[in-house]
Amino acid sequence: MPAYDVVILGSGFAGSLLGLLLRKQGLSVLVVDRASHPRFAIGESSTPAADFILESLCEEYGLTELRPLCRYGSWCRELPQVSRGLKRGFSYFHQRPLQPFSPGLHHENELLVAASPSDEVGDTHWYRADVDLHFARQFTIAGGELWEETQVESVHQIPAGWELSGIRNGAKVSIHAGFVVDGTGGDSALIRWLKLPSREESLRTHSRSIFGHFTGVPLWSDLLRSDGIDQSEYPYPCDQAALHHIIEGGWMWVLRFDNGITSLGWTLDTRTHPLPAGQSPAEEWARFLERYPAVARQIAGAQPAVPFSIDRPLVRTQRLQRLVGNVAGEGWALLPHTAGFIDPFYSTGIAHSLLGVERLARIIPMAIPKRIEALADYQRAVTREILLIDQLISLAYKTMGAASQLLHAASMLYFAGVTTFESRRRAGQGCEFLIADDPDYVRTVHELVEAFPETLKTEDDVNSWTHRAEFQVGPWNSVGLFRPLHRNMYWQTANEKLAAD
């Protein structure tokens, strides 16, 4: 029976990167995946926080082959074969049913938040088929073993570690592991085998998605230009971003890659938009385009780009939210995207996964007594972070379809948390993701979520909550959020990144 210090389930970028970092420390590592590369995946929008964590890992472990991925410019020059898209920030456009898009007199229905000052140091959208393959190759180049098309059927804890059994190339295989990590996401076999309890009922967000990859998606900026809408105050071309079309009880993401593919997805509050009985994903997709003609102008003519093993152009999910009661124990751990997931609205997934990789790469090689204590800390941190993300995103959904300034104010809570996280990291201060270990910030978010009125009857209701949010978030607002003079156009929210570059 082959034996390894660590077996990692799932060869997405997080599992492969963790395997690479453990190999750099001299451990024997096997990564097991039931599929093979390249393959379709979502979770594609990076952020300055993700860039910085990856950059830190590259410096700490000497990962020269991954460092170009930290900036759009270096990625294009040094790894042109790995597809990506330019992300300069977050773009939000509020759409009304059966109406053309209107920006408002002072950008009331628009919000653009820049995350980088130039294309060269811009963030990126990760075309996961190429990116995951690149990470997996770097793991094997470092001497790790990758078993693809391998189905793990059972995991048993034994006195000296774990015994995993499954099927590979049609034959039964058994593996011995000293430590097991699950990075497979929502369909986690380790969660089933360990019978880990669910905390899904504690989560506030209730959303589902319909998504796919497409070609032939025109630029939103071209459509705005054709309608005579002025874009001169935009801090960056609005399509070079995680572009959000906001609707009542949901939103659509539009993420563009340089290879001509665009990732599109509706994400919908299940209470406002329950799963329609007897309606196919394509029929539901078309129904939303009928209701929102401005969005339809951008994507109605797009053609599905059915990738790799996906045999249908649209994927529709049940409720996205999940959280496991136990995240780690002696001899095992879940990566953050396996431990839980909330929603892609703020593009938190890549950064949170990389932070989990950073932590486990330091914890797993520890001596057992110290490792047990560190894994308990890891569990507490990951759980706190997921619960904070849930609060922030559940608040955003409450605002969708209401006065646009409410969503803008709610989003400032997230931007205050993430920019403070980035600032503290750059200053060498240890902190949890989105400063989930800052009790004052977490309490402030909770109070603002609880104070959000269930019904907004007057403009005074809207202004009252918005002003309260601005006041309470003040201690973490170091980049000029909430300022009326910006008119919803934020040219720079990453001063530390500017200084570093």
Secondary structure by P-SEA (a helix, b strand, c coil): cccccbbbccccaaaaaaaaaaaaabbbbbbbbccccccccccccccaaaaaaaaaaaaacccccccccccaaaaaaccccbbbbbbcbbbbbbbccccccccccccccbbbbbcccccccbbbbbaaaaaaaaaaaaaaaabbbbbccccccccccccccbbbbbbcccbbbbbbbcbbbbccccccaaaaaacccccccccccccccccccccccccaaaaaaaacccccccccccccccccccccccbbbbbbccccbbbbbbbbccccccccccccaaaaaaaaaaacaaaaaccccccccccccccccbbbbcccbbbbcccccccccccccccccccccccaaaaaaaaaaaaaaacccccaaaaaaaaaaaaaaaaaaaaaaaaaaaaaaaaccccaaaaaaaaaaaaaaaaaaaaaaaacccccccccccaaaaaaaaaaaaacccccccaaaaaaaaaaaaaaacccccccccccccccccccccaaaaaac
